[in-house]
Amino acid sequence: MSETMRAMMIGVIILCASAGVYLYVMLLCHLCDVYERKKQAQRDAVERRRREDLQRALDQAEMRRRMEIERRKQLAEARRQAANGRNGGARHQTGWSRPAASART
């Protein structure tokens, strides 16, 4: 073989090896990206579940608070009615009026 053919063959081998190394590195980069996206999706799912659990707990606490307020209102109303019943139906005079419904929460 001539020197030119030998040099071309070595050049082609180097070119093929370089292309193979490039493709291998690109495959590794792609696999790393896929792995990172999968891990990020898992972290996002955990975070979403945590936020949902927190929101559910907040909603339950708010519901319990509202139920307690309503229970106290009913108890106070029952006491007022019982007091009015003992007074022979006379209104209980305290000197202050009951707040408007919109002001109560």
Secondary structure, DSSP 4 states (H G I P E B T S, - for coil): --HHHHHHHHHHHHHHHHHHHHHHHHHHHHHHHHHHHHHHHHHHHHHHHHHHHHHHHHHHHHHHHHHHHHHHHHHHHHHHHHHHHHTTTPPP--SSPPPPTTT--
